[in-house]
Amino acid sequence: MRKFYIFFASVLLPVALLAQPKPYNIIIKGGHVIDPKNNINRVMDVAIANGKVAKIATGIDASQASSVVNAEGMYVTPGLIDIHGHVFAGTQPNQMYSNGFSSVMPDGFYQRVGVTTVVDAGGTGWKDFPIFKKNIIDNSQTRVLSFMNIVGSGMRGGPVEQNVDDMDPVKTAEAAMANKEYVVGIKVAHFTSPSFVNVDRGVEAGKIANMPVMIDFGGTKPRLSIRDLFMTHLRPGDIFTHTFGELLDTKEAIVDTGTQKLKPFVLEAQKRGIVFDVGYGGSSFTYSQAIPAAKAGFHPNTISTDLHISSMKGSMKDMLSVMSKFLKLGMDLPSVIKASSWAPAQAIKRTELGHLSEGAIADIAILGMRKGNFGFYDLAGYKMQSNEKLECEMTIKDGRIVYDLNGIVTPLPKR
């Protein structure tokens, strides 16, 4: 009988050892890691456990993970953060970006391009934020945050956004603070009266809530001074979006269209701490602004899309297309990745995001650099040719693979 027990134990022991849980859920092998916060820019492995980055090193043993991702020849970066999107999608007619037809559902358009966090830029005001949370935030895999509109009724267009009486700094700030898990700032936009009243009320709300303000500036006749905006009305840390727009009738541009020179106070404002955001959109980016600015050494602090139903069908397309355009404009890849991950995380004061530190949330984008012949054009019809373009191979959100373009994980999940 004793011999039977010894034999039985000798059979079960290897089985028990094989059944031991592996220390990592996923190991990403052989990718070129770019993590601007930690100054990493080289080939390394990344191990993920329990939704967190567990280890970054060379030569991590692949047998220690349940799944292995082959990222050779690819870039491994923090999950991308788009701080200017419109995702308050809904069914209400004539409400534009506030529970209306012009916004997009986040998971369908962001996971496939490496974006793990999107900030809805003012679709909701304090009055309709509960609907936004219930319908969009609570039902999205993508992390959805919000710039709350200074207009209490949100971004519904037309007379709604001109109603100064609905721009209540106290109520907006109170709602923002009550929902600070999701609200990261205040949005000011689409005001057509030649007055700074909307800006000032937005900044007042930002001061009360201790949050940044994102400004979509312009739309007035006569035009208001952007120098006054940067130097007098905004605070360091406030965000100027649509930086490279050229709507000259109603908005002063950062580049003098006569001399093709960047206005000197723009660099001064950037040094002062104003955050310059792309906010590409449908008509808010022109090469006639971006090329002279780049030649003057001016690049955006943050790259964002202003993604909505119309802009994604125009020259903007998606986050990776916008990032690729700025590579062509002279930003190096680590700078483009920083402007699309760590810098926006800092701008919205969510520094738990946008990096691959050990212990950080495992939001990761794995990107390829596709070679070919690509035409990057703007709304005016100007085109720059490029022989490379970023492409998303995989998106990992909270340590879970949510998008895999070419089946680079082993074993492949059953779906």
C-alpha positions in Angstrom: 0.0 0.0 0.0 2.8 2.4 0.8 4.4 1.8 -2.6 1.0 2.8 -4.2 1.0 6.1 -2.3 4.6 6.8 -3.3 3.7 6.1 -7.0 0.5 8.1 -6.8 2.3 11.1 -5.3 5.1 10.9 -7.9 2.5 11.1 -10.6 0.5 14.0 -9.1 3.5 16.2 -8.1 4.4 17.2 -11.7 0.7 17.7 -12.5 0.4 20.0 -9.4 3.5 21.9 -10.5 2.2 22.4 -14.0 -1.1 23.7 -12.6 0.6 26.5 -10.6 -0.6 29.9 -11.8 1.9 31.8 -13.8 3.1 35.1 -12.4 2.2 37.2 -15.5 -1.0 37.4 -17.5 0.7 38.8 -20.6 4.3 39.3 -21.7 5.0 41.6 -24.6 8.3 40.4 -26.2 10.8 42.2 -28.2 9.1 45.5 -28.9 10.7 48.9 -29.0 9.4 50.5 -25.9 8.9 54.3 -25.9 7.8 55.6 -22.5 8.5 59.4 -22.4 7.8 59.8 -18.7 10.5 57.3 -17.8 12.9 58.2 -20.7 12.7 54.7 -22.1 13.5 54.4 -25.9 14.8 50.9 -26.6 13.9 47.3 -27.1 12.6 45.7 -23.9 9.9 43.3 -22.7 6.8 44.3 -20.8 5.1 42.0 -18.3 1.5 42.5 -17.2 -0.2 41.1 -14.1 -3.6 41.8 -12.6 -4.2 44.8 -14.9 -0.9 46.5 -14.0 2.6 46.8 -15.5 4.5 44.3 -13.5 7.9 44.5 -15.0 9.9 46.1 -17.8 13.2 44.5 -18.6 15.1 42.7 -21.3 14.9 38.9 -21.5 11.8 38.3 -19.4 11.1 34.5 -19.6 8.1 34.0 -21.9 7.1 30.8 -20.0 6.1 32.9 -17.0 3.0 34.3 -18.8 -0.3 32.8 -19.8 -0.2 34.8 -23.1 2.8 36.1 -25.1 2.6 38.9 -27.6 5.3 39.0 -30.3 6.0 42.7 -30.8 9.3 42.4 -32.7 9.7 45.3 -35.1 6.9 47.2 -33.4 6.7 50.1 -30.9 5.2 49.5 -27.5 3.9 52.8 -26.0 1.5 53.9 -23.2 -2.1 53.8 -24.3 -2.9 56.9 -26.3 -5.0 59.7 -24.7 -7.2 61.8 -26.9 -8.1 64.9 -24.9 -10.4 66.3 -27.5 -13.1 63.9 -28.8 -16.9 63.9 -29.0 -18.4 60.7 -27.7 -21.7 61.9 -26.2 -23.5 60.0 -28.9 -27.3 59.7 -28.7 -30.6 59.9 -30.6 -31.8 63.5 -29.9 -32.2 65.5 -33.1 -30.7 69.0 -33.3 -28.4 68.5 -30.3 -25.1 68.1 -32.1 -22.5 66.8 -29.7 -24.8 66.5 -26.6 -26.6 63.2 -26.8 -27.0 63.8 -30.5 -26.2 62.4 -33.9 -22.8 64.1 -34.5 -20.8 62.3 -31.8 -19.4 58.8 -32.0 -19.5 55.7 -29.7 -16.0 55.5 -28.2 -15.3 51.7 -28.4 -16.0 51.5 -32.1 -13.6 54.2 -33.1 -10.8 54.4 -30.5 -9.7 50.9 -29.5 -8.6 50.1 -33.1 -6.2 53.1 -33.1 -4.5 52.5 -29.7 -6.5 55.0 -27.8 -7.4 53.8 -24.3 -8.6 57.1 -22.8 -10.8 59.8 -24.5 -11.9 63.1 -23.0 -15.3 64.3 -24.3 -14.7 67.9 -25.0 -17.7 69.8 -23.8 -20.6 67.7 -25.1 -22.2 67.7 -21.7 -23.0 70.5 -19.3 -23.9 70.2 -15.7 -27.6 69.6 -16.5 -27.1 66.5 -18.8 -24.0 65.0 -17.3 -26.0 62.2 -15.5 -27.2 61.0 -19.0 -23.7 61.1 -20.3 -22.4 59.0 -17.4 -25.2 56.4 -17.6 -25.2 56.0 -21.4 -21.6 56.4 -22.4 -19.1 56.3 -19.4 -20.8 53.3 -17.8 -21.1 51.4 -21.0 -17.7 51.8 -22.6 -14.5 49.7 -22.3 -12.6 52.8 -23.4 -11.9 55.1 -20.4 -14.2 58.1 -21.0 -13.6 61.4 -19.2 -15.1 64.8 -19.6 -14.5 68.5 -20.0 -17.8 69.9 -18.7 -19.2 72.7 -20.8 -19.6 76.0 -19.1 -23.0 76.1 -20.9 -25.3 74.1 -18.5 -27.2 72.5 -21.4 -24.1 71.3 -23.2 -22.8 71.5 -26.7 -26.2 71.6 -28.6 -25.3 74.3 -31.1 -27.1 77.4 -32.1 -28.7 79.8 -29.6 -28.2 77.3 -26.7 -24.5 77.9 -26.7 -25.0 81.7 -26.9 -27.0 81.9 -23.7 -24.8 83.7 -21.2 -27.5 83.1 -18.5 -26.8 79.4 -18.8 -23.1 79.9 -18.1 -23.1 79.5 -14.4 -19.5 79.1 -13.0 -20.7 77.9 -9.5 -23.1 75.3 -10.7 -20.6 74.0 -13.3 -17.8 73.8 -10.8 -20.0 72.1 -8.2 -21.1 69.5 -10.7 -17.5 69.0 -11.9 -16.3 68.5 -8.3 -19.1 66.1 -7.5 -18.1 64.0 -10.5 -14.3 64.5 -10.3 -13.7 60.8 -11.0 -14.7 61.6 -14.5 -14.6 65.3 -15.0 -11.1 66.7 -15.7 -11.8 70.3 -16.7 -14.2 72.9 -18.1 -14.9 73.5 -21.8 -15.6 76.9 -23.5 -16.6 76.9 -27.1 -18.7 78.3 -30.0 -19.4 81.7 -28.6 -20.1 84.3 -31.3 -20.4 87.6 -29.4 -17.2 89.7 -29.4 -16.7 89.3 -25.6 -14.5 87.3 -23.2 -17.5 86.7 -21.0 -17.7 83.0 -21.8 -13.9 82.6 -21.3 -14.0 84.4 -18.0 -16.9 82.4 -16.7 -15.2 79.1 -17.7 -12.0 80.2 -16.0 -13.9 81.1 -12.9 -15.4 77.6 -12.8 -11.9 76.2 -13.4 -10.6 78.2 -10.4 -13.4 77.0 -8.1 -13.0 73.3 -9.2 -9.2 73.5 -9.4 -9.3 72.2 -12.9 -8.0 73.3 -16.3 -10.1 75.0 -18.9 -10.1 74.0 -22.6 -10.8 76.9 -24.9 -12.2 76.6 -28.4 -11.7 80.3 -29.3 -13.0 82.4 -32.1 -16.2 82.8 -34.0 -16.6 86.5 -33.4 -16.8 89.6 -35.5 -14.7 91.7 -34.8 -12.1 89.1 -33.9 -10.8 89.0 -30.3 -7.0 89.1 -29.5 -5.4 85.7 -28.9 -2.6 87.6 -27.2 -5.0 88.9 -24.6 -6.5 85.5 -24.3 -3.1 83.8 -23.6 -1.6 86.5 -21.4 -4.6 88.0 -19.5 -7.6 85.7 -19.4 -6.1 82.2 -19.3 -4.0 80.6 -16.5 -0.9 78.4 -16.9 -2.2 74.9 -17.5 -5.3 76.1 -19.4 -5.6 74.5 -22.8 -5.9 76.3 -26.2 -7.3 73.8 -28.7 -7.6 74.1 -32.5 -4.1 75.6 -32.4 -3.5 75.3 -36.2 -6.9 76.5 -37.4 -7.1 79.4 -40.0 -10.6 80.8 -39.9 -9.4 84.4 -40.5 -12.8 86.2 -40.6 -13.6 85.2 -37.0 -10.4 83.9 -35.3 -6.9 85.3 -35.1 -4.3 82.7 -36.2 -1.0 82.0 -34.5 0.9 82.5 -37.8 0.8 85.8 -39.5 -0.6 84.9 -42.9 1.1 87.9 -44.6 4.6 87.3 -43.4 4.2 83.5 -42.8 5.9 84.0 -39.4 4.8 82.6 -36.1 3.7 85.5 -33.8 6.4 85.8 -31.1 3.9 85.9 -28.2 2.8 82.3 -29.0 6.1 80.9 -27.9 6.0 83.3 -24.9 2.5 81.9 -24.0 3.7 78.3 -24.3 6.6 79.1 -22.0 4.1 80.7 -19.6 2.4 77.4 -19.4 -0.5 77.6 -21.9 -1.1 74.1 -23.3 -1.4 74.2 -27.1 -3.6 71.3 -28.3 -4.1 70.2 -31.9 -7.9 69.5 -31.9 -7.7 68.8 -35.6 -11.4 68.5 -36.3 -13.0 69.1 -39.7 -11.7 72.7 -40.3 -9.3 73.4 -37.4 -6.0 72.3 -39.0 -4.2 73.9 -41.9 -0.7 73.3 -43.2 -0.5 77.1 -43.9 -0.4 77.4 -40.1 1.4 74.2 -39.1 4.3 74.3 -41.5 5.5 77.9 -40.6 5.0 77.1 -36.9 7.1 74.0 -37.2 9.8 75.9 -39.0 9.8 78.4 -36.1 10.4 75.5 -33.6 6.8 75.5 -32.3 5.1 72.2 -31.8 1.9 71.3 -30.0 2.0 70.2 -26.4 -0.8 67.7 -27.0 -2.1 65.9 -30.1 -5.8 65.3 -30.3 -8.4 64.6 -33.0 -11.7 66.5 -32.3 -13.2 63.2 -33.5 -16.8 63.3 -34.6 -19.0 62.0 -37.4 -17.9 64.7 -39.9 -14.2 65.1 -39.0 -13.3 61.4 -39.3 -14.5 61.4 -42.9 -12.5 64.5 -43.8 -8.7 64.9 -43.8 -8.4 64.1 -40.0 -9.3 60.3 -40.1 -8.1 59.2 -36.6 -5.6 59.7 -33.9 -2.8 57.8 -35.6 -3.3 59.8 -38.8 -2.9 63.0 -36.9 0.2 61.7 -35.1 1.7 60.6 -38.5 1.2 64.1 -39.8 3.2 65.6 -37.0 6.0 63.1 -37.7 6.1 64.5 -41.2 6.1 68.0 -39.8 9.4 67.3 -38.0 8.5 66.0 -34.5 10.5 62.9 -33.7 8.6 59.7 -32.7 9.2 60.0 -28.9 7.9 63.6 -29.0 4.8 62.5 -30.9 4.2 59.7 -28.4 4.7 62.0 -25.5 2.2 64.5 -27.0 -0.3 61.7 -27.3 0.1 60.0 -23.9 2.2 61.5 -21.0 1.6 65.2 -21.9 -2.2 64.9 -22.1 -2.2 62.9 -18.9 -0.4 65.8 -17.2 -2.6 68.4 -18.8 -5.8 66.8 -17.4 -4.0 66.0 -14.1 -4.4 62.2 -14.5 -0.8 61.3 -14.0 -1.7 57.7 -13.2 -2.1 57.4 -16.9 0.1 57.9 -19.9 3.2 55.9 -18.8 4.5 52.4 -18.3 6.0 52.6 -14.9 6.0 49.4 -12.9 2.8 49.3 -11.0 1.0 51.6 -13.4 -2.3 50.8 -15.1 -1.6 48.5 -18.0 -2.9 50.7 -20.8 -0.7 49.9 -23.8 -0.6 50.6 -27.5 1.5 48.4 -29.8 2.1 50.3 -33.1 3.6 49.4 -36.4 5.2 51.8 -38.8 3.7 51.0 -42.1 5.8 51.8 -45.2 4.2 53.0 -48.4 3.0 56.1 -50.2 0.7 58.2 -48.1 -1.0 61.6 -48.8 -1.5 63.8 -45.8 -3.9 66.6 -46.9 -5.8 69.4 -45.2 -9.2 71.0 -45.7 -7.6 73.5 -48.1 -6.3 70.7 -50.4 -2.7 71.1 -49.5 -0.9 67.7 -49.4 2.3 66.4 -48.0 3.6 63.0 -49.2 5.0 60.6 -46.6 6.5 57.1 -46.9 5.4 56.0 -43.5 2.4 56.0 -41.3 1.6 54.7 -37.8 -0.7 51.7 -37.6 -2.2 50.0 -34.5 -1.3 46.3 -34.1 -2.8 45.9 -30.6 -4.5 47.8 -27.8 -4.4 46.7 -24.2 -6.7 48.4 -21.7 -6.4 47.7 -18.0 -4.2 44.7 -18.8 -6.7 43.1 -21.2 -6.3 42.8 -24.9 -9.2 44.7 -26.6 -7.9 44.9 -30.1 -5.5 42.6 -32.0 -5.1 43.4 -35.8 -3.0 40.5 -36.9 -3.2 37.9 -34.2 0.2 38.6 -32.6 -0.7 37.0 -29.2 -0.1 33.3 -28.4 -2.3 31.5 -27.7 -5.0 33.1 -29.7 -8.2 33.7 -27.7 -11.3 31.7 -28.8 -13.9 34.1 -30.1 
